[in-house]
Amino acid sequence: MRIDTPEGLRPVRKVLPIRALIPNAITIAALCTGLTAVRFAITGEFEKALLAIFLAGVLDALDGRIARLLKGSTRFGAELDSLSDNAAFGVAPALIIYFWILQELPGFGWLVALAHAICAALRLARFNSQLDMDDQPHKRAGFLTGVPAPVGAGLTLAPMFVYFWLEPTGINYPTIGAGFTAIVVAVSAFLMISNLPTYSWKSVSIPRSLRLFALVVVALVLGALLSAPFMTLSLITIAYAATIPFSIRAYSKVKRREAASQQ
């Protein structure tokens, strides 16, 4: 597009609005935090690496909500978010868990770490490919398909959460076990690319009578994260894993109701 000016014709430049820049900046911050976690893992500072991944998860949860709040959602932002998620919740956790203990399983440990990174990438690619699809049975019923990449990263790192939680009691690496950790990572990788229905936070609604109670619970969880982060993260990941059978059962009930209504 061109406009007339005293100097002649000149092109009109498209300017990126600030409301679109802010969520993208948060996404970049999440990417940087995830990559910084890898640096901490390389230097053996695993507690800092875990906290960096957690911070990346918080930033990832904020960028989309802020984009919708500011009406700054763009296709570019969606693609950037997926690339950031792949690095922060796919590549970074795979390297962290490998440097921590999977390297004790020569050859096999690296394959397990690769499985997490690959499945996270496949999960994100599937999510992007379905953005414009109308026929999504799980989404239509208020469920997700498989485990989201940030949650998958948390499940993969769960053995580390438990280790650093129980470390003051004298627990050591053999107690956790490289083999057990490999099983956890493999299951987490499978859950990310599976077709299992899982609960979506977007479908959770809190009755008005329980909103004050919910605020108290959120405040207590935040306090627990600050005072005992690894204990809290361990319990959160275990609790989430425990919800998966219930989400499968709940989705089956929804499908049965839909089938009954169509008869």
Secondary structure, 3 states (H helix, E strand, C coil): CEEEECCEEEECCCCCCHHHHHHHHHHHHHHHHHHHHHHHHHCCCHHHHHHHHHHHHHHHHHHHHHHHHCCCCCHHHHHHHHHHHHHHHHHHHHHHHHHHCHHHCCCHHHHHHHHHHHHHHHHHHHHHHCCCCCCCHHHHCCEEECCCHHHHHHHHCHHHHHHHHHHHHCCCHHHHCHHHHHHHHHHHHHHHHCCCEEECHHHCCCCHHHHHHHHHHHHHHHHHHHHCHHHHHHHHHHHHHHHHHHHHHHHHHHHHHHHHHCC
